[in-house]
Amino acid sequence: MRIRAHKEPTIQLTSLIDVLFIVIMFLFLTSSFTRLTSVRLKLPKAETSLNTAKESGGFDVVIDRQGDVFIDDRKVDLKAVEKLAREIKEGDFKLRISADEKATHGRVIEVIDRVRAAGIYNFQILTVR
């Protein structure tokens, strides 16, 4: 009778790493990303506010309490808002306007006027309930 040498069990790390890499890639590619704005806003309240979840493929024009206008977290002037609106009109994108509750009414109207001057009359103004 032969006595076998006892072998220590081993874990194949190469296969484990391959599987983990595939799982991580799957999660990365199937997850949805939301763009968080770095401009601090306190949106105005409205009892009739709809649940307007941010959809992908849209653009956000943000007006802070000082009246500064931002697109993609970059401070821009009203001409840039109109230029963006013209580009959106040619594509199939949504435009959302977010204004701090302390932003002046006049500044919000200036932004809306630039959007309408570009030919966009269908846009969202974001509020909270």
Buried (B, 14 or more C-beta within 10 A) or exposed (E): EEEEEEEEEEEEEEEEEEEEEEEEEEEEEEEEEEEEBEBEBEBBEEEEBEEEEBEEEBBBBBBBBEBBBBBEEEEBEBEBBBBBBBEBBEEEBBBBBBBBEEBBEEBBEBBBEBBEEBEBEEBBBBBEE
